[in-house]
Amino acid sequence: MVLTRLTLRDFRNHAGTRLDALAHFNVLVGENGAGKTNVLEAISLLAPGRGLRRAALAEMAGHSGDGGFAVSAELEGGDVSIVTATTPQTPGRRTVRINGAESPAAQLGEWLSLTWLTPAQDRLFADSPGARRRFLDRLVLAREPGHARLAARYETALRERNRLLAEPSEPDPHWLDALETQLAESGAALAGARRRLVDNLSAALETLPEQPFARPALEYAAEEPIGEDALRASRRRDRAAGRTLVGPHRDDLSVTLAAKAAPAAECSTGEQKAMLISIVLAHAALAAGGRPRLLLLDEIAAHLDPLRRAALFERLDESGAQVWMTGTEAAPFAEIAGRAAMWRVRDGLVERA
């Protein structure tokens, strides 16, 4: 079950775009600024979260529209339809409808397993730990749809505890006890899901050759296991800092280049990109609990030589995921052109090539 139809209304520069007869490979070709990545961003909203750009919802509404937008998709067979939208009255809140029934955004993960790779992620390993945690959580969510609710529960308790710790008066210890119980339970589950994903990815990566894509070694870097006792013991220190200093919201994903045993942050830009591709391809090959898988790859083929492009397409073919790719030229996709759905994008207008 994969996407068979995608419709965008007043989404960024797409006033009204409809893509039918989708394929295993789907390629959007056009100049920079034509609206290719906007299509990928729209698809990324079919998963829980803020989308591949992490942009505010109000920024996604087209300037020529009424201030709202809609993205709708049909899954194979037409038995499932998904619509996510905002309105001019509530531009900062998006609604989700699955087969016409309003649903929480977290429920989207139960229908689709969705992963993406964009040029903005090329420097992920030199970025902040927070960026790597978001990347890791996106990979976990693509395999475990309940991860979105788990993360939301943890973040809610964390915000409330931080609010209490920052108050001038001494916080109610019983209220802190209740919050710390929730933090400890959801935090342990959150860290456990991340570790499972890293272990599974590591096992998949170890079976791969060193070439043509650099093979990374992964480790889930946790400061210490979260627990109620640790949170209580840290209250005075956390109160002085005005925030919670222990827990999985401070953990990191450690990545090294296996061939050199070098930290990813110290590797070249090319090596870092190759490791990212390896991680995403290994992840795409993992089972997704019976849900259809979508992989969004923005400008991935342009800077690969023919050997690596061929290897990329072969691995994507084997993954079983529906793949969406963008590029400024059609030439890099010549090898798959005969079995791909190809579109030309110009100023928010899309036509079948």
Number of C-alpha atoms within 10 A of each C-alpha: 17 20 25 16 17 22 20 24 20 21 29 22 24 26 17 14 18 16 18 13 10 19 17 17 20 20 24 27 24 19 14 13 14 19 24 30 22 20 26 23 23 22 24 21 22 24 26 23 15 13 18 21 13 9 11 13 18 19 14 21 26 18 15 12 16 12 19 25 25 21 23 22 23 20 18 15 10 12 9 15 17 21 22 22 21 21 17 14 10 13 18 13 14 18 15 24 17 19 13 11 9 13 15 12 20 18 18 23 23 19 20 26 28 28 25 23 19 15 12 10 18 19 17 18 24 17 12 11 17 14 16 19 19 13 17 18 21 21 23 25 26 28 27 18 23 15 22 23 17 17 18 13 17 23 16 13 21 21 14 14 25 17 15 19 24 17 11 8 8 10 15 10 11 9 12 19 16 13 20 23 16 19 26 22 16 22 26 18 17 23 21 13 19 22 19 13 22 21 15 14 22 19 14 16 20 14 10 14 10 15 11 15 19 22 25 29 23 19 15 19 14 18 12 12 13 20 19 17 12 15 22 14 11 14 19 12 13 19 21 11 13 17 18 21 16 18 23 25 19 15 18 20 21 18 21 21 22 17 11 10 11 14 17 25 18 13 17 11 15 14 19 26 22 21 25 24 21 23 22 17 20 22 24 28 18 16 15 20 14 12 18 20 25 23 25 25 22 22 18 19 22 17 11 14 10 13 9 16 19 18 14 19 17 12 16 20 16 11 19 17 22 22 22 23 23 27 22 19 15 18 12 19 21 10 13 17 15 9 11 18 20 23 20 19 23 16 14 18 17 22 13 11 12
